[in-house]
């Protein structure tokens, strides 16, 4: 059995030394950038629970595979997987190598610009972070001067993660605004984005939600050849989205009813059941917190990813979990710092909106509200998407965020584009959504919903570039939204 105290001591030493990065199978978990943890013996094993305001992760530790002053690497068991996973906690001091890689990329990119654009002058070139203007060090930023004006340039190294490349458009628009704010340089024509080959599909898709007057050029960057090829957005490919027929959803819920109804009776006002898109699983949530799953006539329970099958001898343990959630995940809970109170805040907010969407906007029809429709192949993006309709028959999209998120606007626009596409294909009602409602042909309304003080400062900047076809309402909630939804700001 793995010694829980050894893991706890190693984690404590890492955290005390400074910021720690969490990686799973080599992939950095951005949602756990600031985390808390608990290590405890459970049965014959050791359970590690890691959580942040945005995510909770639980793993059974099989062994310590590597231990060093700046690194703790664990072999862990993940619910639903046959092979062990690798969970790493690394001091961010180790990321110095990433910084060097970015500096080398900057040098090679500068050479490429000089060779491929000999008639253009590089006014500035940087890869350093600019916190004041929300500019990330993951990208190389440049300003090019041409005969007709200037171009704001953003480039991503092939060593960057897929998530970093998907997020490029947000930082590109912020860099464009930053360059245009420089009074002395004159006209800035637009934005050029340089991306590694085979990437950029999501970036090009999201660019479709921007104003037609905004000029963006896409380039495929091949460092091996030292060349960049300009590409049309359509060359980068289409995103994949799909609708699940409502009869399939109802069929799965009906099949699961004998088991999930027993669970819901433990806390009928707090427990909800939703089919997980693309699966035959049903997620059981306690005020949004995913605490159990139904699969093949069996309930699996537990917080995080490690769950146990609910058998008669585990019924007391299961009821104890629900009891704790009823105490700690209560709108009037005294301990608001407790992990169960703070976990999965977007899902809690979703449950509040589901209870009465008219608190967000009186035009919304409270009879119809769907989550993750349409669904994405990329899975959960950290933002809860709701699709509803006004009493007058106009589609309405609600994007919910409980914490500050620089990407909120473009994630919302991304979802709007997908809903609009399905609307134009006449898919939505054909698949059984909004029965008895005559859907109007106008584009969907878009509501950005978050606590009023939690909107990222970049939100207003990005909104200035959104297409006029997208009608956006920013709805700011009072900070105590867990107790009661109350709109404090509407723009």
Secondary structure, 3 states (H helix, E strand, C coil): CCCHHHHHHHHHHHHHHCCEEEEECCEECHHHCCCEEEEEEECCEEEEEEECCCCEEEEEEEEEEEEECCEEEEEEECCCCCCCEEEEEEEHHHHHHHHHHHHHHHHHHHHHHHHHCCCCEEEEEECCCEHHHCECCCEEEEEEECCCCEEEEEEECCCCCHHHHHCHHHHHHHHHHHHHCCCCCCCEEEEEEEEECCCCHHHHHHHCCECCCCCEEEEEEECCCCEEEEECHHHHCCCCEECCCHHHHHHHHHHHHHHHHHHHCCCCCCEEEEECCCCCCEEEEECCEEEEEEECCEEEECCCCCCEECCHHHHHHHHHHHHHHHHHCCCCCCCCCCHHHHCCHHHHHHHHHHHCHHHCCCCEEEEEEEECCCEECCCCCCCEEEEEEECCCCEEEEEEECCCCCCHHHHHHHHHHHHHHHHHCCHHHHCCCCCCCCCCCCCCEEEEEEEHHHCCCHHHHHHCCECCCCEEEEEEECCCCCCCCCEEEEC
